[in-house]
């Protein structure tokens, strides 16, 4: 720009040079052609013209140099401002690099360090990054080893061999490198070369991620150990009921190997009813109709491979699978979500699957059934007379108390018949105890027939005495039942060769009937029936007597 301005100024002064030259040439020519008298005047004129031309030329030169100097000063000022701005930007960039959350190192083409930010220096305080003007990567690495800062993998092999391999690998691979130290510190190292040949090394602190990965691996190992040694069958199922895996106990329990069950419908283990109920439960859960469903263990019947039926307790639980595989040290820098199938497709939804836990309770159920039968037998023995299989006295008294309280609440009539076999001791002594037992069993059969309503109770009160408890029965009804008992016994015609009453077994019956009263009691009610029986015996036996006043 300055050169162009100088040329313009010189071009403007050029006519003055030409004019001066022309005047001098004219003066010389005039001195030759005109008379000598004019020569001095012409020579003076020539000098004057030359002086004028020289002055004009000097002024032009002065103006050109001043302008050039002004422009040069402006250029120097602009350069100084640009240099200051560049220095400020460099300082800003250096500060930004220092506060980065990664350790950053830059090496030139000869693997010499150009830059190491504050984070990199803080992570390796024993390394002097300024040991030389431009220390090489090998120098820094050896210095780190001399300070005892060796990664774990370097401690597991020959140090020099490891170091030579690391130096050769430096900047030669785009794959990340994970380095871990004995104190748990871990760095993920990324090394990339620029188009100019410079090497950028970025170190990312992944200590927390590695610790979580180790904890996850430990947890998974513990879970696998628990599943592998569990005494229950554990299956994984998808939403369609297909089996994804089975633990070793499944084979021991059901006879199927994991390979045989893989991708099979869980229905192969169940009957149609259990299969249908399970599918209904899962579908109800998936449709959110019953979110509490899976927490309820239920008993189902399954089939062993041999066809043998087993009773198991089934518990289902949904497992929320992560959106991606667990983080692996070799891929900590990558995506944690699965890549889409194409540019327009959303990420695949997280798969849903369930864990089914089957506890074999076949033996327990068998024991429960046996225990139930034993309890029923015990209850029957504790409430039943072993000879006649009628209710015993204990059950009679419990039922009498219950019916008494019910009669008090409902004001319904209640009747009790106390029955005694006439001259049974003579019968027993004459015919023997086996015959006596058979006689009592016949009487019990007659009473069982006559007490035919669900609420009626026939009981052996003791020895040859029996009781009929008749709820909702008034005096007339009780007398009808008593007469039917006597009639049925006559029809049975049990011989009694030594009875004063005749050739067959007979009975005497005491009856108490009426409304239950709060002024009386069940025991008193039975005592009144006993008094009525006593009167029947006193009046000659083979008859019935009703207690008065009830």
Secondary structure, 3 states (H helix, E strand, C coil): CHHHHHHHHHHHHHHHHHHHHHHHHHHHHHHHHCCHHHHHHHHHHHHHHHHHHHHHHHHHHHHHHHHHHHHHHHHHHHHHHHHHHHHHHHHHHHHHHHCCCCEEEEECCCCEEEEECHHHHHHCCCCCCCCCCCCEHHHHHHHHHHCCCCCHHHHCCCHHHHHHHHHHHCCCCCCCEEEECCCCCEEEEEEEECCCCCEEEEEEECHHHHHHHHHHHHHHHHHHHHHHHCCCEEEEEECCCEEEEECHHHHHHHCCCHHHHCCCEHHHHECHHHHHHHHHHHHHHHCCCCCCHHHCCEEEEEECCCCCEEEEEEEEEEEECCCCCCCCHHHCCCCCCCCCCCCCCCCCCCCEEEEEEEEECHHHHHHHHHHHHHHHHHHHHHHECCCCCCECHHHHHHHHHHHHHHHHHHCCEEEEEEEEECCHHHHHHHHCHHHHHHHHHHHHHHHHHHCCCCCCEEEEEECCEEEEEEECCCHHHHHHHHHHHHHHHHHHCCECCCCCCCCECCEEEEEEEEECCCCCCHHHHHHHHHHHHHHHHHCCCCCEEECCCC
